[in-house]
């Protein structure tokens, strides 16, 4: 997870600092993307429910 968080932070820094993108939409997008990644990791890890 630390690698994903670091990659998101680096992407946000590049977008805002180098490319001049507005900071608020970039941070909102990075937060939403990270939450989606966490949710997907949880869904994949739990797998399909087995019927008994």
trRosetta pair geometry for C-beta under 8 A, 3 or more apart (Angstrom, degrees):
i j d omega theta_ij theta_ji phi_ij phi_ji
1 4 5.7 -55 -154 37 42 110
1 5 6.2 38 152 -17 72 106
1 38 7.8 45 -127 -99 115 91
2 5 5.7 -56 -147 40 33 110
2 6 6.1 35 154 -20 67 108
3 6 5.7 -55 -146 38 29 111
3 7 6.3 30 155 -20 64 107
4 7 5.7 -53 -145 36 31 111
4 8 6.4 31 155 -18 64 105
4 34 6.9 136 139 -128 108 86
4 37 5.9 -171 -175 136 147 156
5 8 5.7 -53 -148 36 31 111
5 9 6.4 31 153 -18 64 106
5 34 6.8 59 -102 -132 68 132
6 9 5.7 -55 -146 37 32 111
6 10 6.3 32 155 -19 66 106
7 10 5.8 -52 -144 37 31 111
7 11 6.3 32 156 -19 64 106
8 11 5.8 -54 -147 36 30 111
8 12 6.4 30 154 -18 64 106
8 30 4.9 125 -180 -163 105 104
8 33 6.6 175 -119 88 119 115
8 34 5.3 1 -89 -71 169 112
9 12 5.7 -55 -148 37 31 111
9 13 6.4 31 154 -19 65 106
9 30 7.7 99 -78 -175 38 146
10 13 5.7 -54 -147 36 32 111
10 14 6.3 30 156 -17 65 106
11 14 5.8 -55 -147 37 30 110
11 15 6.2 29 156 -18 65 108
11 30 6.9 166 83 -105 107 113
12 15 5.8 -55 -144 38 30 109
12 16 6.1 14 163 -7 66 112
12 26 5.3 132 -139 148 82 113
12 27 6.4 67 -145 -87 135 60
12 30 4.8 -21 -70 -61 120 156
13 16 6.2 -63 -140 46 25 99
13 17 5.3 0 173 3 67 123
13 18 8.0 61 132 -7 65 93
14 17 6.5 -60 -117 51 18 94
14 18 5.0 -22 -163 23 61 123
14 19 6.8 47 145 -5 69 103
15 18 7.4 -17 -66 50 8 85
15 19 5.4 -42 -150 45 42 122
15 21 4.3 -28 161 30 90 139
15 26 4.9 172 101 -127 135 138
16 19 7.6 18 -19 55 8 80
16 20 7.6 33 -171 -124 34 11
16 21 5.6 -81 -89 64 46 85
16 22 7.8 -40 -117 121 84 12
16 23 5.0 50 -125 -98 130 78
16 26 5.5 -148 -60 56 96 162
21 25 7.3 -102 162 72 104 103
21 26 5.3 102 114 -58 125 127
22 25 5.4 59 86 22 104 103
22 26 6.8 173 89 -11 53 95
23 26 5.8 -70 -152 41 32 111
23 27 6.0 25 160 -18 72 111
24 27 6.0 -59 -145 38 28 107
24 28 6.3 27 158 -17 65 107
25 28 5.6 -53 -143 38 34 112
25 29 6.1 34 158 -18 67 108
26 29 5.8 -57 -148 39 28 110
26 30 6.2 28 155 -19 65 108
27 30 5.7 -51 -141 37 31 111
27 31 6.2 33 157 -19 64 106
28 31 5.9 -56 -149 37 28 111
28 32 6.3 25 155 -16 64 109
29 32 5.8 -56 -144 39 30 109
29 33 6.1 29 157 -19 66 108
30 33 5.8 -54 -143 38 29 110
30 34 6.2 28 157 -19 64 108
31 34 5.9 -56 -146 37 28 109
31 35 6.4 28 155 -18 64 107
32 35 5.8 -54 -147 37 31 111
32 36 6.3 32 154 -20 64 107
33 36 5.6 -54 -149 36 31 113
33 37 6.4 34 152 -20 65 103
34 37 5.6 -49 -148 34 34 113
34 38 6.5 34 153 -18 64 103
35 38 5.7 -53 -149 36 32 111
35 39 6.3 33 152 -19 65 107
36 39 5.6 -54 -147 37 32 113
36 40 6.2 31 155 -18 66 106
37 40 5.8 -54 -144 38 30 109
37 41 6.3 31 156 -21 64 106
38 41 5.8 -54 -147 35 29 112
38 42 6.5 29 154 -19 63 106
39 42 5.8 -57 -152 35 30 111
39 43 6.4 28 152 -18 65 107
40 43 5.7 -54 -145 37 33 110
40 44 6.1 29 158 -16 67 108
41 44 6.0 -55 -143 40 29 108
41 45 6.1 29 157 -21 63 111
42 45 5.8 -55 -142 37 27 111
42 46 6.3 22 161 -17 63 109
43 46 6.2 -59 -147 36 26 105
44 47 7.4 26 174 -69 35 55
